[in-house]
Amino acid sequence: MTRYLSILILLIITACSNDGTNRNPYLQEISFRFEANLNLPTYSPLTNTGSAVLIQSATAGTKGVFVINAGFDQFRAFEASCPNHAPSDCSTMTLNGQVATCSCEDYEYSLFTGQLLNRPDDGNRYYDMLEYRASFGRGVVIISN
C-alpha cells in the first residue's frame, strides 16, 4: 500500500510541470487599475462601437493601454508595448483605426482580437498582444491587471 501511495505522489509531482507555458518573456505583467470616464473628451470616442483610444498614463500598463469598444458595452484592453521585443524607444505602438502598429518591425495587431496580423512565416515564436481586464459600468471603463 505504501509503495502505491509513493508512486501516486511521484506521478502527481511530475505531472505538475510548468514547461508548456505561453508566458510572454518580453513583457512584465504589472498590477494596475485605471478608470477611463467616457464623459471626458479624451475617452469619449469609446462611446462608439469600433472606436479605439491609446491611454498613455504612468498608471496604465507598461507603455500605455489600447482600449476598443467591441460593441454591446464590451471593451477590450491591450498593452501598448509591442509583445515581440523588450520595451524600448520604438516599442510603443501607434493607433491606426482598429489596428496597432509597432514602428520597430511594422508588426500590425488587431485591437478586436489582439492577434498579430502580419505574422512572419519563419518558424520563430511570435506573441499576440498582452490583454488586460476591462469592465464597464456607469460610463466608466475600468482597466486592470
N, C-alpha and C positions, 0 to 999 in steps of 0.2 A: 504494500500500500504506500509506504514512504517513497519507494522507487518511482511509482507512477505519479505521485504528487510532485516529486523533484523534476521529473520530465515535463510535467504540465507547467510548472513555474518557469522552467527554462524556455519552453516554447512561447510562453506569454511575453517574457522579457525580450527575446529575439524578434518577436513579431511587432514590437513597438518601435520600429526603426523610423527615423525621420528623413531618410535618404531621398524620398520621392517628392520633396517639397518644391513648389514653384515660386518660392520667395525671390523677389527681385533683389539682386545683390547691389544695385546702384542706388536705390532709394531707401532711406530710413523711414520707418513707419512711426511718425511722431504723433503724440497726443495733442489735440487742439479742439476748440469749439469756436465756430464763427457764425454770427447771425447776420443774414442779409435781409433787410427790411425792404420789401418791394415797393413801398411808398416813397422811398428815396430815389432821386433821379438816377443815381449810379446803377441801381439794380432794377429800375422799372422796366427795362426791356424783357426781363424774365416773366412779365405778366403775359407774354405772347408765346404760344406753343412754337417750339423750334428755335427760339431765340437763346443765345448764349452770352455770357459775360466772363471776363477774366477778373478775378478778385486778387489783387496784388496787395497783400497785407502781411505784416510780420507775424500776425496771429492766425494765418490760414495757410497750412501746408508748408512745404519746403521752399518753393519758388512762387507760390500762389496757387489758386484753385480755379479751374474752369467749372462753371455751373451752366447747365442747359435745362430748359423747360421741355420735358419729354411728353407733355400732354396729360390731361386728366389729373391735374395737381400733383404730378410726379416729376421729381427733379433728380438729375444725376450730377455728381460732382467728381472731378478728377484732378489729380496733381498736375500742376502746370510745368513741372520739370520733366524733360524727356526721359522716359523709362529705360532707354537703351544706352545710357552712359552716365557717369557720375555728374552731379550738378556742377556746372561751370558757367563761364560768361555767356556762352551761346545756348545753354540748355533750356532756358525759359522759352517755352513755345509761344507762338503767336496765334491769334484767333482769326480765322477767315471763315465767317459764316458758321457752319456746323462742323468745321474741321480745325484741328490744332496742328500746327506745323513746327517742327524742330529746325532751327536755322543751321545747326551743326551738320546734319546729313540730309536735310529736306524730307525727313520721315513725316508722314501725314497720318493723323489719328482721327477716327470718328468720335464726336462727342456724344453720340447716342449710345455707342457700344463700348468705347474706349479701345477698340481694336486698331492695330497698325494696318493701314490701308495699302501701303506700298511695300509690303514685307519682301525683302530680298530673298531670292531662291538660291542661297549659297550654303545651306546646311548648318548655319550658325543659329544659336538660340536668340530669339527676339522677344521682347516683353511688350504686352499691351499696357495701357495707362493704368496707374495705380488709382483705384476708385475709393472714394470716401463715402461715408453715410450722409444722406441728405433727406431731411424730413421737412414737411411744410405744414404750417398752421397759422391762422390769424395774420396772414400777409407776410410771414417771415419764413425764409428758408434757413434751416439750421444745418450747418455742415460740420461734421465732426469725425474724429478718428479715435 
